[in-house]
C-alpha cells in the first residue's frame, strides 16, 4: 500500500516563507529519492500561519528511510524553532 503523510504546520506569520523555502529545497531533493512518489506544499490563502506538506511513499518501509535522510534531519533541525504546532496524519492510500 502507498503510505501518505499529511503534515500541517502552524508557525508565526513571519516564518511562513522560511518554512516554504526549506520545504521546497526538500522537494527538489526528493525527486530522486527511492520510495518517494510525490511531495507537495500548499498554503491556506486566508491563514498565513499554516503550511501543509503532503507526501506519498511506496510503502511502510520507505517512511523510516525517508525520515532519516540527511535533508529530513536538516529540515527538522531548521524548522523546529519556528514551528508553534505540528499535526501529522499518516494513512494508506485507498485507491490508485
N, C-alpha and C positions, 0 to 999 in steps of 0.2 A: 504494500500500500504506500502511496505517496503520503508523506507527512508534511502538513502545512503549519506554519507558525505565524501568528498574528501578534505583533508587539505594538502596544500603544504607549507612547512615551509622553509624559507631561513634564514640561520644563518651563523655566522662566522665559518670557517672551524674547528677551534679548539674546537668548541662546538658540533660538529656532534655526537660524541659518547655519550655525556651527554644527548642530546635530545633523542637519541635512547634508552638509558638505562631507562630514565624516562618513555618513551612510552611503553617499554617492561614491566615495573612494572604495568602500567595501563592495558596492555594487559592481564597480569596474573590475575588481579583483576576482569576484565570484564567477564571472563569465566562464572561466576555465576550471572552476573547482569541480572535481568529480563528485557526483551525487547531488549537486545543486541544480535544480531545474529552472528556478525563477526567483528573482528578487525585485521587489518594487517598494518605492517610497511614496507615501501620499500624505497630504495635509488637509485639514479641515479649513475651508475658506473663511469661516467666521470665528475661528478659535485658533489664535496664533501660538497657543501653548501646547498644542497637540501635534505630534508627528507619528505616523503609523508606518510600520515596516511589515511587509508580507514576504514570506519565503516558502518555497516548496522544495523538499528534498526527496530523493528517490525512495528512501525507506528509513526505518528507525535507526539503522546502523550509520547512516550518513549524518545524523544530527550530532552525536557526540564528537565525531571527527570535525565537523564544521565548527563547533563551539570552541575547539582547541587550536584552530588555525591561528597563525601569528596576527593576522589582521583582525580577527574577532577579539583576541586578547587585547590588542591595541585599541580597538573600538570601545570595549568596555572600560578600559583604563581612562580613555579620553573623554568619555561621556558620563561616567558615573558622577563626577562632581556637579554636573549641570542638570541632572535629572531629578525632578521632585518626586515623581511616581512612575512606576512602570508596570504594565499589565501584560502578561504573556499567556496566550492560549495556544495549545498545540492540539492538532486533531488529524485524523486520517481523512484524506480526500475521498468523498463518497462517489465520485464519478471521474471519468477520463482516464 
